[in-house]
Amino acid sequence: MKNVYVDVGDYVSPGKPIGTMGRTGKNAYPSRSPTHLHIMYVRSYDGELLPENIYSDLLNAKIIY
């Protein structure tokens, strides 16, 4: 990410920007695609963190500038 607006452990509400995407790191140099994102969403169930599939939520999300 180019900019990060949250810290580890922060609670974020829907619509709150968590950062801006950018082209950084070793794989940013090759011109393949304008950008990409790796994201994981986990939910706590009685103290155990379990990942959830948020792909459909991302497809339906709106872009906030």
DSSP file (Angstrom, degrees, kcal/mol; ACC not computed):
  #  RESIDUE AA STRUCTURE BP1 BP2  ACC     N-H-->O    O-->H-N    N-H-->O    O-->H-N    TCO  KAPPA ALPHA  PHI   PSI    X-CA   Y-CA   Z-CA
    1    1 A M              0   0    0      0, 0.0    20,-0.2     0, 0.0     3,-0.1   0.000 360.0 360.0 360.0 143.0    0.0    0.0    0.0
    2    2 A K        +     0   0    0     18,-2.0     2,-0.4     1,-0.3    19,-0.2   0.913 360.0  12.5 -73.0 -44.3    1.1    3.5   -0.8
    3    3 A N  E     -A   20   0A   0     17,-1.3    17,-2.0    19,-0.0     2,-0.5  -0.993  67.2-155.6-134.1 141.3   -0.5    5.0    2.3
    4    4 A V  E     -A   19   0A   0     -2,-0.4    15,-0.3    15,-0.2    14,-0.1  -0.979  10.3-179.7-119.6 126.9   -1.9    3.2    5.4
    5    5 A Y        +     0   0    0     13,-2.2     2,-0.3    -2,-0.5    14,-0.2   0.430  63.0  57.0-105.7  -2.0   -4.5    5.0    7.5
    6    6 A V        -     0   0    0     12,-0.8     2,-0.3     4,-0.0    12,-0.0  -0.836  68.9-134.6-127.1 164.4   -5.1    2.4   10.2
    7    7 A D    >   -     0   0    0     -2,-0.3     3,-2.3     1,-0.1     2,-0.1  -0.791  41.6 -79.5-114.5 160.6   -3.1    0.5   12.7
    8    8 A V  T 3  S+     0   0    0     -2,-0.3     3,-0.1     1,-0.3    -1,-0.1  -0.365 120.1  22.3 -56.5 130.9   -3.0   -3.2   13.7
    9    9 A G  T 3  S+     0   0    0      1,-0.3    -1,-0.3    -2,-0.1     2,-0.1   0.304  89.1 139.3  92.1  -9.0   -6.0   -3.9   16.0
   10   10 A D    <   -     0   0    0     -3,-2.3     2,-0.5     1,-0.1    -1,-0.3  -0.395  50.9-132.0 -66.3 143.8   -8.0   -0.9   14.8
   11   11 A Y        -     0   0    0     -3,-0.1     2,-0.4    -2,-0.1    -1,-0.1  -0.851  25.2-162.1 -91.4 132.3  -11.7   -1.4   14.4
   12   12 A V        -     0   0    0     -2,-0.5     3,-0.1    -6,-0.0     6,-0.0  -0.931   6.3-144.8-118.9 142.6  -12.9    0.0   11.1
   13   13 A S    >   -     0   0    0     -2,-0.4     3,-2.2     1,-0.1     0, 0.0  -0.658  41.6 -76.6 -99.8 159.1  -16.4    0.8   10.1
   14   14 A P  T 3  S+     0   0    0      0, 0.0    -1,-0.1     0, 0.0     0, 0.0  -0.272 119.1  20.8 -55.8 134.8  -17.9    0.4    6.6
   15   15 A G  T 3  S+     0   0    0      1,-0.3    -3,-0.0    47,-0.1    49,-0.0   0.277  87.6 130.2  90.9 -10.7  -16.8    3.1    4.3
   16   16 A K    <   -     0   0    0     -3,-2.2    -1,-0.3     1,-0.1     2,-0.1  -0.654  61.7-123.0 -78.8 123.9  -13.7    4.1    6.3
   17   17 A P        -     0   0    0      0, 0.0     3,-0.1     0, 0.0    -1,-0.1  -0.443  24.1-172.4 -64.5 135.0  -10.6    4.2    4.1
   18   18 A I        -     0   0    0      1,-0.4   -13,-2.2    -2,-0.1   -12,-0.8   0.561  61.5 -50.8-102.4 -12.8   -7.9    1.9    5.3
   19   19 A G  E     -A    4   0A   0    -15,-0.3     2,-0.4   -14,-0.2    -1,-0.4  -0.961  56.3 -86.2 166.3-177.8   -5.3    3.1    2.8
   20   20 A T  E     -A    3   0A   0    -17,-2.0   -18,-2.0    -2,-0.3   -17,-1.3  -0.954  37.2-122.4-120.3 142.0   -4.4    3.9   -0.8
   21   21 A M        +     0   0    0     -2,-0.4     2,-0.3   -20,-0.2    16,-0.1  -0.458  39.6 157.5 -79.3 152.7   -3.1    1.4   -3.3
   22   22 A G        -     0   0    0     14,-0.2     2,-0.8    -2,-0.1    14,-0.3  -0.912  47.9 -91.0-157.2-176.5    0.1    1.9   -5.0
   23   23 A R        +     0   0    0     -2,-0.3     2,-0.3    12,-0.1    12,-0.1  -0.865  62.8 141.6-111.1  97.6    2.9    0.2   -6.8
   24   24 A T        +     0   0    0     -2,-0.8     3,-0.2     3,-0.0    -2,-0.1  -0.848  31.3  37.0-130.4 165.8    5.6   -0.6   -4.3
   25   25 A G  S >  S-     0   0    0     -2,-0.3     3,-1.3     1,-0.2     4,-0.4  -0.168  99.8 -48.5  87.3-179.5    7.9   -3.5   -3.6
   26   26 A K  G >  S+     0   0    0      1,-0.3     3,-0.6     2,-0.2    -1,-0.2   0.823 132.8  50.0 -61.7 -36.5   10.0   -5.9   -5.8
   27   27 A N  G 3  S+     0   0    0     -3,-0.2    -1,-0.3     1,-0.2    -2,-0.1   0.427  89.7  81.8 -87.4   2.5    7.1   -6.8   -8.1
   28   28 A A  G <  S+     0   0    0     -3,-1.3    -1,-0.2     1,-0.2    -2,-0.2   0.782  80.0  66.7 -76.4 -25.6    6.1   -3.2   -8.8
   29   29 A Y  S <  S+     0   0    0     -3,-0.6    -1,-0.2    -4,-0.4    -2,-0.1   0.928  81.3  80.5 -65.2 -47.7    8.8   -2.6  -11.4
   30   30 A P  S    S-     0   0    0      0, 0.0     2,-1.5     0, 0.0     3,-0.4  -0.375  83.0-129.2 -63.3 137.3    7.5   -5.0  -14.1
   31   31 A S        +     0   0    0      1,-0.2    -2,-0.1    -2,-0.1    -3,-0.1  -0.647  64.7 123.3 -88.9  84.4    4.7   -3.4  -16.1
   32   32 A R  S    S-     0   0    0     -2,-1.5    -1,-0.2     1,-0.5    -4,-0.1   0.808  77.0  -6.5-106.3 -55.4    2.0   -6.2  -15.9
   33   33 A S        -     0   0    0     -3,-0.4    -1,-0.5     1,-0.1     3,-0.1  -0.946  69.1-110.4-140.0 159.4   -1.1   -4.5  -14.4
   34   34 A P  S    S-     0   0    0      0, 0.0     2,-0.3     0, 0.0    -1,-0.1   0.866  89.1 -37.4 -62.8 -34.7   -1.7   -1.1  -12.9
   35   35 A T        -     0   0    0    -12,-0.1     2,-0.3    -3,-0.0   -12,-0.1  -0.971  53.5-157.6-173.3 169.3   -2.0   -2.5   -9.4
   36   36 A H        -     0   0    0    -14,-0.3     2,-0.4    -2,-0.3   -14,-0.2  -0.955  12.4-135.6-154.0 170.5   -3.3   -5.4   -7.4
   37   37 A L        -     0   0    0     -2,-0.3     2,-0.5   -16,-0.1    -2,-0.0  -0.995   6.2-162.4-138.6 134.1   -4.4   -6.1   -3.8
   38   38 A H        +     0   0    0     -2,-0.4     2,-0.4     2,-0.0    -2,-0.0  -0.980  29.1 165.3-110.2 124.1   -3.8   -8.8   -1.3
   39   39 A I        -     0   0    0     -2,-0.5     2,-0.4     2,-0.0    -2,-0.0  -0.996  20.9-169.6-142.1 144.0   -6.3   -8.7    1.6
   40   40 A M        -     0   0    0     -2,-0.4     2,-0.5    13,-0.1    13,-0.1  -1.000   5.9-162.1-133.5 134.2   -7.5  -11.0    4.3
   41   41 A Y  E     -B   52   0B   0     11,-0.6    11,-2.6    -2,-0.4     2,-0.4  -0.966  12.7-175.4-114.2 126.9  -10.5  -10.5    6.6
   42   42 A V  E     -B   51   0B   0     -2,-0.5     2,-0.4     9,-0.3     7,-0.1  -0.932  10.3-157.5-123.3 149.0  -10.7  -12.4    9.8
   43   43 A R  E     -B   50   0B   0      7,-2.4     7,-2.7    -2,-0.4     2,-0.6  -0.957  20.4-123.8-123.3 142.9  -13.4  -12.6   12.4
   44   44 A S  E     -B   49   0B   0     -2,-0.4     2,-0.6     5,-0.2     5,-0.2  -0.767  23.3-175.9 -91.3 123.7  -13.0  -13.6   16.0
   45   45 A Y  E >  S-B   48   0B   0      3,-2.9     3,-1.9    -2,-0.6    -2,-0.0  -0.935  79.3 -31.4-117.6 104.2  -15.1  -16.5   17.2
   46   46 A D  T 3  S-     0   0    0     -2,-0.6    -1,-0.1     1,-0.3     3,-0.1   0.881 126.8 -46.3  52.0  42.4  -14.5  -17.0   21.0
   47   47 A G  T 3  S+     0   0    0      1,-0.2     2,-0.5     0, 0.0    -1,-0.3   0.299 115.6 115.0  87.6 -10.0  -10.9  -15.8   20.6
   48   48 A E  E <   -B   45   0B   0     -3,-1.9    -3,-2.9     2,-0.0     2,-0.6  -0.838  61.3-138.7 -96.6 127.1  -10.2  -17.9   17.5
   49   49 A L  E     -B   44   0B   0     -2,-0.5    -5,-0.2    -5,-0.2    -7,-0.0  -0.739  23.7-177.8 -88.0 121.7   -9.5  -15.9   14.3
   50   50 A L  E     -B   43   0B   0     -7,-2.7    -7,-2.4    -2,-0.6     2,-0.1  -0.974  24.5-123.1-121.8 130.0  -11.1  -17.4   11.3
   51   51 A P  E     -B   42   0B   0      0, 0.0     2,-0.4     0, 0.0    -9,-0.3  -0.386  24.2-155.4 -69.7 147.5  -10.7  -16.0    7.7
   52   52 A E  E     -B   41   0B   0    -11,-2.6     2,-0.7    -2,-0.1   -11,-0.6  -0.946  20.7-116.0-122.8 146.8  -13.9  -15.1    5.8
   53   53 A N        +     0   0    0     -2,-0.4     3,-0.2     1,-0.1     4,-0.1  -0.722  36.8 168.2 -82.7 113.5  -14.3  -14.9    2.1
   54   54 A I     >  +     0   0    0     -2,-0.7     4,-2.3     1,-0.1     5,-0.2   0.159  38.6 114.8-111.0  17.0  -15.1  -11.3    1.2
   55   55 A Y  H  > S+     0   0    0      1,-0.2     4,-2.1     2,-0.2     5,-0.2   0.911  78.1  47.6 -56.5 -47.0  -14.7  -11.5   -2.6
   56   56 A S  H  > S+     0   0    0      1,-0.2     4,-1.5     2,-0.2    -1,-0.2   0.863 110.1  53.9 -65.7 -33.5  -18.4  -10.8   -3.3
   57   57 A D  H  > S+     0   0    0      1,-0.2     4,-0.5     2,-0.2    -1,-0.2   0.907 108.4  49.5 -64.4 -40.8  -18.3   -7.8   -0.9
   58   58 A L  H >< S+     0   0    0     -4,-2.3     3,-0.7     1,-0.2    -2,-0.2   0.882 107.9  53.7 -65.2 -37.9  -15.3   -6.4   -2.8
   59   59 A L  H 3< S+     0   0    0     -4,-2.1    -1,-0.2     1,-0.2    -2,-0.2   0.849 114.1  42.3 -63.8 -33.1  -17.1   -6.8   -6.1
   60   60 A N  H 3< S+     0   0    0     -4,-1.5    -1,-0.2    -5,-0.2    -2,-0.2   0.434  91.4 112.8 -94.5  -0.3  -20.1   -4.9   -4.8
   61   61 A A    <<  -     0   0    0     -3,-0.7     2,-0.3    -4,-0.5    -3,-0.0  -0.368  62.7-129.2 -73.9 151.9  -18.1   -2.2   -3.0
   62   62 A K        -     0   0    0     -2,-0.1     2,-0.5     1,-0.0    -1,-0.1  -0.721  20.7-115.4 -98.1 153.7  -18.1    1.4   -4.3
   63   63 A I        -     0   0    0     -2,-0.3     2,-0.5     2,-0.0    -1,-0.0  -0.739  25.7-160.4 -89.4 130.7  -15.0    3.4   -4.9
   64   64 A I              0   0    0     -2,-0.5   -49,-0.0     1,-0.1     0, 0.0  -0.953 360.0 360.0-112.7 125.0  -14.5    6.4   -2.6
   65   65 A Y              0   0    0     -2,-0.5    -1,-0.1     0, 0.0    -2,-0.0   0.394 360.0 360.0-103.4 360.0  -12.1    9.1   -3.8
